[in-house]
Amino acid sequence: MNQELMEALDILEKEKEISKETLFEAIENSLITACKNHFGKADNVKVEIDRETCDFLCYAEKEVVEEVEDSVLQISLEDAQEISEKAKVGDIIRVEIKSKEFGRIATQNAKNVILQKIREEERSVIYNQYYEKEKDVVTGIVQRYIGRNISINLGKADAILNESEQVKTEHFRPTERIKVYILEVRNTPKGPRILVSRTHPELVKRLFESEVTEIKDGTVEIMSIAREAGSRTKIAVRSNNPNVDAVGACVGVNGTRVNSIVDELCGEKIDIVNWDENPGNLIQNALSPAKIVAVFADPDEKTAKVVVPDYQLSLAIGREGQNARLAARLTGYKIDIKSETQAKDAPGFRYEDYVYDDEDYEDYEEGDYEEGEYEEGYEEDYETADPEEAEYDTDEEMSADVEETE
């Protein structure tokens, strides 16, 4: 038994994850290559390796002839009978080749064949390993900046986080651990090239799938997601179990689940809303936390007209139109938002066509809301005027009021 070879193959299989069968084939090919370099050609050379003991036999198949014309392919009857007494002219006989007889160059070439096969298989194993993780989230360690791109070590391979896939507000330091979304895995002669992203909406989806068990087991589904990386994400979810609250499951007790995702995304705000098959209800949910008076959605044109109370217009639109923009992406509808005053005055925007629920409408009366009702991050969109300053427009009006009082 070739114990040393067996141990070497075991180590390679364990460390490189290369199958023994592949290594055996590499050794066979290397021996054939050595024979070719030693004799000039090796068309009749065969190699057999015992998979159990690692003992190998290298031999050449030669034709028994009376007069030898090609010593590589033929053998004389006299020499053949020394190997086998039953040999006769025309037979094919096996002539063992001693690998120790190979020259230095032939041995070096055989070694190179084995090493080349090991490198190819190692690259192939790494490629297959990460190709299976394509469109998934993995944890990596920031290594260094290559220009404006970032090299991230994923374990057995390095990935590239291009500038276009980086969040502008995020800044990483070497040795920092981050989660990235694998966009693409390419097989190149130098090994797998892995492209990753921190801006892709699927990154948020995968993080929720790993954090929320109800999503992982299919109880809660993520129906749609819209993201502006580094700023805000809206995600629409629905529950397949009437006893499970989809939004509550994603938020977690005291917000533990969503907060862990927010921390991973470096403070990016996340709005979680309920999915609804009714486009009007879905749009109303998507524009949360703004209050909606009425929605008219056209499924054929994929457009929607929305009326909000005057004091809610800025909230519905959001800073630089972000809330409305994300809601449009989330629902797939082009949304036209108007205040009640604008809706009444706008040509072609028939306010009287909207159907109101009187009880719901009373809730939207200006001023009928509790302080702190708005989600954090929206309050800064609004300016609360000092009542004393807002009561008078000019100093003259204030003076006139004082004289009347006297």
C-alpha positions in Angstrom: 0.0 0.0 0.0 1.3 3.4 -1.0 0.6 5.1 2.4 2.3 8.4 1.6 0.2 8.9 -1.5 -3.0 8.0 0.3 -2.3 10.5 3.1 -1.5 13.3 0.5 -4.8 12.6 -1.3 -6.7 12.7 1.9 -5.3 16.0 2.9 -6.0 17.5 -0.6 -9.6 16.2 -0.5 -10.2 17.7 3.0 -8.5 21.1 2.5 -9.2 21.8 -1.2 -12.5 19.9 -1.4 -11.2 18.1 -4.5 -12.5 14.5 -4.9 -10.0 11.7 -4.9 -11.3 10.4 -8.2 -10.2 13.7 -9.8 -6.8 13.4 -8.2 -6.4 9.9 -9.4 -7.2 11.0 -13.0 -4.6 13.8 -12.6 -1.9 11.3 -11.6 -2.8 9.0 -14.5 -2.6 11.8 -17.0 0.7 13.0 -15.4 2.3 9.5 -15.8 1.1 9.3 -19.4 2.6 12.8 -20.0 5.9 11.6 -18.5 6.0 8.6 -20.8 5.4 10.8 -23.8 8.2 13.0 -22.8 10.5 10.0 -22.1 9.7 7.9 -25.2 8.6 10.6 -27.6 5.0 9.3 -27.9 2.6 7.5 -25.6 -0.3 6.4 -27.6 0.0 2.8 -26.3 0.7 3.7 -22.7 -1.8 2.8 -20.0 -1.9 3.6 -16.3 -3.9 1.8 -13.7 -4.2 2.9 -10.1 -5.8 0.9 -7.3 -8.3 3.3 -5.6 -8.0 1.3 -2.3 -4.3 0.9 -1.9 -3.0 3.7 -4.2 -0.6 1.3 -5.9 -0.2 2.1 -9.6 1.0 0.3 -12.6 2.3 2.0 -15.7 2.7 -0.2 -18.8 2.9 0.0 -22.6 1.0 -2.3 -24.9 3.4 -3.6 -27.6 2.8 -5.9 -30.5 5.0 -9.1 -30.7 6.9 -9.2 -34.0 9.8 -11.2 -35.4 11.7 -8.0 -36.4 11.3 -4.8 -34.4 10.9 -1.6 -36.5 9.5 0.7 -33.7 10.7 -0.2 -30.2 8.0 2.0 -28.7 5.1 0.1 -30.3 6.7 -3.3 -30.9 8.6 -6.0 -29.1 10.6 -9.0 -30.3 9.3 -12.5 -29.8 12.3 -13.4 -27.7 11.8 -10.4 -25.3 8.1 -11.1 -25.2 8.6 -14.7 -24.1 10.7 -13.5 -21.2 7.6 -11.7 -20.0 5.1 -14.4 -20.9 6.1 -17.9 -22.1 2.9 -18.1 -24.1 3.6 -15.0 -26.2 3.6 -15.5 -29.9 3.9 -13.3 -33.0 0.9 -10.9 -33.4 0.0 -10.9 -29.7 -0.3 -7.7 -27.7 1.7 -7.8 -24.5 2.0 -5.5 -21.6 5.4 -4.2 -20.8 5.8 -2.5 -17.4 7.4 0.9 -17.4 9.3 1.9 -14.3 8.5 5.4 -13.3 11.9 5.7 -11.6 13.5 5.5 -15.0 11.9 8.8 -16.1 14.3 11.6 -16.6 14.3 14.9 -14.6 12.4 16.8 -17.3 9.8 14.1 -17.7 9.3 14.0 -13.9 9.0 17.8 -13.7 6.4 17.8 -16.4 4.4 15.1 -14.7 4.5 17.2 -11.5 3.3 20.3 -13.4 0.4 18.3 -14.8 -0.8 17.3 -11.3 -0.4 20.8 -9.9 -2.2 22.4 -12.9 -5.1 20.0 -12.4 -5.3 20.7 -8.7 -5.4 24.5 -9.4 -8.1 24.1 -12.0 -10.2 21.9 -9.7 -9.7 24.3 -6.8 -11.0 27.2 -8.9 -13.9 25.1 -10.1 -14.8 24.1 -6.5 -14.7 27.8 -5.4 -16.7 28.9 -8.4 -19.4 26.3 -7.8 -19.5 27.1 -4.1 -20.2 30.8 -4.7 -22.3 30.3 -7.8 -24.8 28.5 -5.6 -24.9 31.6 -3.3 -25.6 33.9 -6.2 -28.6 36.2 -5.4 -28.0 35.6 -1.7 -26.5 37.4 1.2 -23.1 36.5 2.7 -20.9 38.0 5.3 -17.5 39.3 4.3 -14.5 41.2 5.8 -13.4 44.5 4.3 -9.8 44.1 3.1 -8.7 47.2 1.3 -9.7 49.9 -1.1 -8.8 49.4 -4.8 -9.3 52.9 -6.1 -12.9 53.6 -5.3 -13.8 49.9 -5.2 -13.6 47.7 -2.1 -12.1 44.3 -1.9 -14.0 42.0 0.4 -12.9 38.6 1.6 -15.7 36.0 1.6 -13.6 33.2 3.0 -12.2 31.2 0.1 -12.5 34.0 -2.4 -12.4 37.8 -2.7 -15.3 39.8 -4.0 -15.4 43.3 -5.5 -17.8 46.0 -4.2 -17.9 48.5 -7.1 -18.4 52.1 -6.4 -21.8 52.0 -8.2 -23.0 49.3 -5.7 -21.8 51.2 -2.6 -24.1 53.3 -0.4 -22.8 56.9 -0.5 -23.3 57.4 3.2 -21.5 54.2 4.2 -17.8 54.2 5.0 -16.0 51.0 6.0 -12.7 50.3 7.6 -10.4 47.3 6.9 -11.2 44.2 9.0 -14.8 45.4 9.4 -17.4 42.6 8.9 -20.4 43.5 6.6 -23.2 41.7 4.8 -23.3 41.9 1.0 -25.6 40.7 -1.7 -23.9 38.5 -4.4 -24.9 40.0 -7.8 -22.9 37.8 -10.1 -20.2 35.1 -10.1 -18.1 34.8 -13.2 -15.7 32.0 -14.1 -12.4 33.4 -15.4 -9.0 31.9 -16.1 -7.7 33.5 -13.0 -10.5 32.1 -10.8 -14.0 33.2 -10.0 -14.8 36.9 -10.1 -17.5 37.8 -7.6 -19.5 41.0 -7.8 -21.4 42.1 -4.7 -23.8 45.0 -3.8 -24.9 47.0 -0.8 -27.6 49.0 -2.7 -29.7 46.2 -4.2 -33.3 45.9 -2.8 -32.9 42.2 -2.6 -30.3 42.8 0.2 -33.1 44.0 2.5 -35.3 41.2 1.5 -32.7 38.5 2.3 -31.9 40.2 5.6 -35.6 40.0 6.5 -35.7 36.3 5.4 -32.8 35.5 7.7 -34.1 37.5 10.6 -37.8 36.7 10.5 -38.7 33.1 11.0 -42.2 33.6 9.7 -40.8 34.7 6.4 -38.4 31.8 6.3 -41.2 29.2 6.8 -43.6 30.9 4.4 -46.1 32.2 6.9 -45.4 35.8 5.9 -44.6 36.8 2.3 -42.7 39.8 1.1 -44.8 40.9 -1.8 -43.0 44.1 -3.0 -40.0 46.2 -2.0 -38.8 49.7 -2.9 -35.5 51.1 -1.8 -33.4 54.2 -1.9 -30.2 52.9 -0.5 -28.9 54.7 2.5 -32.1 56.6 3.1 -35.3 54.7 3.2 -36.9 51.4 2.2 -40.6 50.5 1.9 -41.6 46.9 2.1 -45.1 45.4 1.6 -45.9 42.1 3.4 -48.9 39.8 3.8 -49.7 36.9 6.1 -50.9 33.5 4.9 -52.1 32.8 8.4 -55.0 34.9 9.7 -53.7 34.5 13.2 -50.3 36.1 12.3 -49.8 39.8 11.9 -47.4 40.3 9.0 -46.2 43.7 10.0 -45.9 42.7 13.7 -43.8 39.6 12.8 -41.4 41.7 10.8 -41.1 44.4 13.4 -40.6 42.0 16.3 -41.0 42.5 20.1 -40.0 46.1 20.8 -38.7 46.4 17.3 -35.9 43.9 17.8 -36.1 42.3 14.4 -36.3 45.4 12.3 -33.8 47.2 14.4 -31.1 44.6 13.8 -31.7 45.0 10.1 -31.6 48.8 10.4 -28.3 48.5 12.3 -26.8 46.3 9.5 -27.9 48.9 6.9 -26.2 51.7 9.0 -29.4 53.4 10.1 -31.4 53.2 6.9 -35.1 53.8 7.7 -37.5 50.9 6.9 -41.3 51.3 6.5 -43.3 48.0 6.7 -46.8 48.1 5.4 -49.6 45.5 4.7 -50.1 44.2 1.2 -53.6 44.5 -0.2 -55.0 43.1 -3.4 -57.2 46.2 -3.7 -54.9 48.8 -5.4 -56.6 51.6 -3.5 -56.0 50.1 -0.1 -52.4 49.2 -1.1 -51.6 52.7 -2.3 -53.1 54.1 1.0 -50.9 51.7 3.0 -47.8 52.6 0.8 -48.2 56.3 1.5 -48.1 55.7 5.2 -47.7 57.4 7.6 -49.7 60.1 5.7 -53.5 60.1 6.2 -55.5 59.6 3.0 -58.9 61.0 2.3 -59.6 59.1 -0.9 -57.9 57.1 -3.6 -59.0 56.4 -7.2 -56.9 53.7 -8.9 -57.0 52.8 -12.6 -55.7 49.2 -12.9 -55.6 49.4 -16.7 -53.6 52.5 -16.9 -51.7 51.8 -13.7 -52.4 55.3 -12.4 -53.9 56.5 -9.2 -55.2 59.9 -8.0 -54.9 60.5 -4.3 -56.5 63.2 -2.1 -55.0 64.1 1.2 -55.9 66.7 3.9 -54.2 70.0 3.2 -52.0 69.6 6.3 -50.9 66.1 5.2 -49.7 67.0 1.7 -46.1 67.5 2.6 -46.1 64.3 4.6 -47.6 62.3 1.7 -45.1 63.6 -0.8 -42.1 63.4 1.6 -38.8 65.1 1.5 -37.8 65.7 -2.1 -40.8 63.5 -3.1 -39.3 60.4 -1.5 -42.4 59.0 0.2 -44.5 59.3 -3.0 -41.7 58.0 -5.2 -41.2 54.9 -3.0 -44.9 54.3 -2.8 -45.1 54.4 -6.6 -42.3 51.8 -6.9 -43.8 49.7 -4.3 -47.3 49.5 -5.9 -46.3 49.9 -9.5 -48.8 52.8 -10.0 -48.1 56.3 -11.1 -49.5 58.3 -8.2 -50.9 61.9 -8.5 -51.2 63.4 -5.0 -53.3 66.5 -4.4 -54.6 68.3 -1.3 -58.3 68.7 -0.7 -58.1 72.3 -1.8 -56.2 71.5 -5.0 -58.5 68.6 -5.8 -61.6 70.8 -5.7 -60.0 73.4 -7.9 -58.1 71.2 -10.4 -59.7 70.9 -13.8 -60.5 67.3 -14.7 -59.8 66.1 -11.2 -63.4 65.7 -10.1 -63.4 65.8 -6.4 -67.1 64.8 -6.2 -66.4 61.5 -7.8 -64.6 60.3 -4.7 -66.6 58.2 -2.2 -66.1 59.1 1.5 -66.8 57.3 4.7 -68.1 60.0 6.9 -66.7 58.4 10.1 -63.3 58.0 8.5 -63.3 61.5 7.1 -64.0 63.0 10.5 -60.6 61.5 11.6 -58.9 63.5 8.9 -60.2 66.9 10.1 -57.4 69.3 10.5 -56.0 69.3 13.9 -57.6 66.0 14.9 -54.5 64.0 15.5 -52.3 63.3 18.5 -48.9 64.8 18.9 -46.1 62.3 18.0 -48.3 60.5 15.6 -45.8 60.7 12.8 -43.0 58.2 12.3 -39.6 59.4 13.3 -37.8 61.1 10.5 -41.0 62.8 9.1 -41.4 65.5 11.8 -38.6 67.6 10.3 -40.7 68.0 7.2 -43.1 70.2 9.0 -42.7 73.6 10.8 -44.8 74.3 13.7 -45.5 78.0 14.0 -45.5 79.8 17.4 -49.2 80.6 18.1 -48.4 84.0 19.4 -46.5 84.9 16.3 -49.0 83.3 13.9 -51.9 85.2 15.4 -50.9 88.6 13.8 -49.6 89.3 10.4 -48.2 92.8 11.1 -47.3 95.1 14.1 -50.1 97.4 13.0 -52.8 94.7 13.3 -51.5 93.8 16.7 -51.6 97.5 17.8 -55.1 97.9 16.5 -56.3 94.9 18.4 -54.8 96.2 21.6 -56.6 99.6 21.1 -60.0 97.8 20.6 -59.4 95.8 23.7 -58.8 99.0 25.7 
